[in-house]
Amino acid sequence: MKIKNYLSLTLGICLLLTAGCKKEVHPDYETLLIGTWINSAIDGNVVKTDNAFVCDLRADKSGLYALGVDINDDNKLWIENDDFSYSIDEDEVTIEGTDVLNRSIKIEIEIISISATEFTGTFDQFKVDGVNYSNSKIYTFKKLTTNYSAQFVGVWYGHCTSAGTTDTKYHYWEYFADGSYKYYYQDENDNWVLKEDNNGAYFLYGNYFASNYSNDLLSGGTGLAYECWNISIAGNQMTWTGLRDNGAVVTYEMEKRDAPPVIE
């Protein structure tokens, strides 16, 4: 009987020791982080579409970082920075490089949770030219997996469908594979006009679309500007949706055309 109790006690101790010494399993950060990510929420609050930023982390440890920046009071621009690299140390990702404005950037993100489609984290560091802009907020990132690059190129004809919009006329947009585009509008006599000073450039990340232009016709503003949209394409139909100030949602609907309008 004593032998039996001794064996039972020994077995119990061994099981407890084995359970206590199990190795903690960490996510495969190296694999899960590869892809294009967009900041979709901060502290659980949905980010306005123009304020999101994008990171593309590649298998060779090179990276892309893109966002909108205010150059001054009259000019803002979407910039895409491809001269970046990143490293992973357990649950911390470090992204470093120089952006197109020649600013030194260093970002350290501590991952809280991660899956194949989403991760959350905090910024331990967010340095621009050595100045740290980090905070304690929790950032949510969604992986962008849709590829609209081939469907997007071409001529689109459409209009704003938001209630109460002041943008009531139709427009043409002509997108080229090199990332440039042309914009056509109607004048007061409903004649089609090619906006010569548009300086159009676009960036497409999955279903997230950023557009640079200049001298906004609707607001009458001068200088550089950008706007961002979440898009969907089905056949020859495309929809843009953007979350703006005060929770307003702006939408455009358009269809693909064979050619831009005839300029008289």
PyMOL commands that set and color helices and strands:
alter all, ss='L'
color gray80, all
select helices_A, chain A and resi 2-20+29-32+49-51+149-152+245-247
alter helices_A, ss='H'
color red, helices_A
select strands_A, chain A and resi 35-42+45-46+54-57+62-72+75-89+92-98+104-114+118-128+131-132+139-144+154-160+171-175+181-186+192-194+201-205+208-214+224-234+237-243+249-257
alter strands_A, ss='S'
color yellow, strands_A
deselect
rebuild
show_as cartoon
